[in-house]
Amino acid sequence: MLVRCPGGPLGESGRPAGRSCEDDGVPAVNPTAPAVVPDLPDLLATARVVALPMRVRFRGITVREALVLRGPEGWTEFSPFVEYDDGEATAWLRAAIDFGWTRHEPGADSVPVNATVPAIAAEDVADLLRRYPGCTTAKVKVAEPGTGIEDDVARVAAVRRAMGDDAEVRVDANGLWDLEQATAALERLAPFRLQYAEQPVASVADLAALRTRVAGLGVRIAADESVRKASDPLAVARAGAADVLVVKAQPLGGVTAAQAVIAEAGLPCVVSSAIDTSIGLGMGAFLASRAMAPGYAAGLGTAAMFTGDVTADPLLPVGGRIAVRRVEPDPDLLDRWAASPERTAWWLARLGRVHALLAARPGRPTWPTRP
């Protein structure tokens, strides 16, 4: 079997073709590891649904709902966003099973993480950044509906002032600009020395066009939704539409499947969260420790966005890093943050429907390879 390494196929990223992953201290990836689809009663036996309140509105929500459950290897999470249909949610259930039923070895004790700055007023930025002690990278939300480019410029400027000239600053538009808006916005934001602009436009074609347009500004383009919501997450890499890929463990089917995507992409990859509980953040941390490009901070510091979590020891940033470990929930906190009976019933029914879809087509996803 061809073994691939994080950062690109063998022979890329400066690694001699005859040199193995293990020679560089990087765990090998087996993208064909067998999948397990447990029986539905095994999933339901420990399933708990929680509703965690958020400090500020983010991605249009103020409460994050999630279903957590325990597998043979520990607690895991199934938390596709509520607007996702059952077909899209199958990858998230595959991820939960992969993490709960597979023994994953960490590639490091901890990983660096970025601060996350929602679309807040510029004057509130400094206070928010105090929740991310030691972080030297910030991701700033831009293009929020109801705001404009002047708000975005002021917010990014406030982050740069608060964090200093040596910090890395990213912006994330969630694909909400069109090509002309993105071009104009990045011309305004480029003087703040952006590390990259994440999903500034929605389509792969527009990403490729924008990447060409802004090349002279020194702004790199990162793809997120074009990876995690695509039927072919490698299309953006083959199209030359991005400099960096942002990957999330749950939407890509879990640690094992995401490692295969990262290895095949041949681009630097940054692991980020899907506003997970600390259990789901643990899944992301295992992935980041094994497969993320060096020199980047993972977007896994998002436990700081909650006012409560499922554990008394959440994966909060300490010294700009989070630990790579499995998280054990606190029974009292599972009770405290339990979703309403109606929402719990909704999630359990969803789990049943998605399980039926996944059981009908077991096995890990197979993505087209790069030419």
Backbone hydrogen bonds, N-H to C=O, Kabsch-Sander energy under -0.5 kcal/mol:
donor,donor_aa,acceptor,acceptor_aa,energy
4,R,29,V,-0.7
5,C,8,G,-0.8
8,G,5,C,-1.7
12,E,9,P,-2.4
15,R,12,E,-2.0
19,R,16,P,-2.1
24,D,20,S,-0.7
24,D,21,C,-1.5
25,G,22,E,-1.6
26,V,21,C,-2.1
29,V,4,R,-1.3
33,A,30,N,-1.5
42,D,39,D,-0.9
43,L,39,D,-1.1
43,L,40,L,-0.7
44,L,40,L,-2.6
45,A,41,P,-1.6
46,T,43,L,-0.7
47,A,43,L,-0.6
48,R,68,V,-2.7
50,V,66,A,-2.8
51,A,337,W,-2.9
52,L,64,R,-2.9
54,M,62,T,-3.0
55,R,305,M,-3.1
58,F,61,I,-2.3
61,I,58,F,-1.8
64,R,52,L,-2.9
65,E,63,V,-0.6
66,A,50,V,-2.1
67,L,78,F,-1.8
68,V,48,R,-2.9
68,V,66,A,-0.5
69,L,76,T,-2.0
71,G,74,G,-2.7
73,E,100,G,-3.0
74,G,71,G,-1.2
74,G,100,G,-0.5
76,T,69,L,-3.1
78,F,67,L,-3.2
84,Y,81,F,-2.2
89,A,85,D,-1.9
90,T,86,D,-0.7
90,T,87,G,-0.9
91,A,88,E,-0.8
92,W,88,E,-0.5
93,L,89,A,-1.8
94,R,90,T,-2.5
95,A,91,A,-2.0
96,A,92,W,-2.0
97,I,93,L,-2.4
98,D,94,R,-2.6
99,F,95,A,-2.4
100,G,96,A,-2.2
101,W,97,I,-2.5
102,T,98,D,-0.8
104,H,102,T,-0.8
111,V,322,I,-2.2
113,V,320,G,-2.3
114,N,298,A,-2.4
115,A,137,T,-3.0
117,V,115,A,-0.5
117,V,139,K,-3.3
120,I,118,P,-2.5
124,D,121,A,-1.9
125,V,122,A,-1.3
128,L,124,D,-1.8
129,L,125,V,-2.3
130,R,126,A,-0.7
130,R,127,D,-0.8
131,R,128,L,-2.0
132,Y,129,L,-1.7
135,C,132,Y,-1.9
138,A,168,E,-2.4
139,K,115,A,-3.2
140,V,138,A,-0.5
140,V,170,R,-2.5
141,K,117,V,-2.9
142,V,172,D,-2.4
147,T,144,E,-2.2
152,D,148,G,-1.8
153,V,149,I,-2.9
154,A,150,E,-2.3
155,R,151,D,-2.4
156,V,152,D,-2.7
157,A,153,V,-2.5
158,A,154,A,-2.1
159,V,155,R,-2.0
160,R,156,V,-2.5
161,R,157,A,-2.4
162,A,158,A,-2.4
163,M,159,V,-2.5
164,G,160,R,-2.0
167,A,164,G,-1.0
168,E,136,T,-2.5
169,V,193,R,-0.6
170,R,138,A,-3.0
171,V,196,Y,-1.7
172,D,140,V,-2.3
173,A,198,E,-2.1
174,N,198,E,-0.6
175,G,199,Q,-3.7
176,L,173,A,-1.8
177,W,200,P,-1.3
182,A,178,D,-2.8
183,T,179,L,-2.1
184,A,180,E,-2.3
185,A,181,Q,-2.8
186,L,182,A,-2.7
187,E,183,T,-1.5
188,R,184,A,-1.4
189,L,185,A,-2.1
190,A,186,L,-2.1
192,F,189,L,-2.0
193,R,190,A,-2.3
195,Q,169,V,-3.2
196,Y,169,V,-0.5
197,A,220,R,-2.6
198,E,171,V,-3.7
198,E,196,Y,-0.5
199,Q,222,A,-3.1
207,L,203,S,-2.2
208,A,204,V,-2.4
209,A,205,A,-2.1
210,L,206,D,-2.9
211,R,207,L,-2.6
212,T,208,A,-1.5
213,R,209,A,-2.1
214,V,210,L,-2.6
215,A,212,T,-0.8
217,L,214,V,-1.7
218,G,214,V,-0.6
218,G,215,A,-1.2
219,V,214,V,-1.1
220,R,218,G,-0.6
222,A,197,A,-2.8
223,A,244,V,-2.1
227,V,224,D,-2.4
228,R,224,D,-2.6
229,K,225,E,-2.0
230,A,227,V,-0.6
235,A,232,D,-1.8
238,R,234,L,-2.3
239,A,235,A,-2.0
240,G,237,A,-1.2
241,A,236,V,-2.2
243,D,221,I,-3.4
244,V,221,I,-1.6
245,L,268,P,-2.5
246,V,223,A,-3.2
247,V,245,L,-0.6
247,V,270,V,-2.5
252,L,248,K,-1.3
253,G,250,Q,-1.8
254,G,249,A,-3.0
258,A,254,G,-2.7
259,Q,255,V,-2.1
260,A,256,T,-1.4
261,V,257,A,-1.8
262,I,258,A,-2.7
263,A,259,Q,-2.6
264,E,260,A,-2.0
265,A,261,V,-1.9
266,G,262,I,-1.0
270,V,245,L,-2.7
272,S,247,V,-2.7
273,S,299,G,-2.0
281,L,277,T,-2.4
282,G,278,S,-1.8
283,M,279,I,-1.2
284,G,280,G,-2.0
285,A,281,L,-2.6
286,F,282,G,-2.1
287,L,283,M,-1.8
288,A,284,G,-3.0
289,S,285,A,-2.5
290,R,286,F,-0.9
290,R,287,L,-0.8
291,A,287,L,-2.2
292,M,288,A,-1.6
293,A,269,C,-2.0
296,Y,293,A,-1.0
298,A,112,P,-2.9
299,G,271,V,-2.6
300,L,298,A,-1.1
304,A,301,G,-1.5
305,M,302,T,-2.0
306,F,303,A,-1.5
307,T,53,P,-2.4
308,G,53,P,-0.7
316,L,314,P,-2.2
318,V,321,R,-3.0
320,G,133,P,-2.3
321,R,318,V,-1.2
322,I,111,V,-2.2
324,V,109,D,-2.8
325,R,323,A,-0.9
330,D,310,V,-2.9
333,L,330,D,-0.6
334,L,330,D,-2.3
335,D,331,P,-1.8
336,R,332,D,-2.5
337,W,333,L,-2.5
338,A,335,D,-1.1
339,A,49,V,-2.2
344,T,340,S,-2.9
345,A,341,P,-2.3
346,W,342,E,-1.9
347,W,343,R,-2.3
348,L,344,T,-2.5
349,A,345,A,-2.3
350,R,346,W,-2.2
351,L,347,W,-2.7
352,G,348,L,-2.0
353,R,349,A,-2.2
354,V,350,R,-2.8
355,H,351,L,-2.6
356,A,352,G,-1.8
357,L,353,R,-1.7
358,L,354,V,-2.7
359,A,355,H,-3.0
360,A,356,A,-1.2
361,R,357,L,-0.7
361,R,358,L,-1.0
367,W,365,P,-0.6
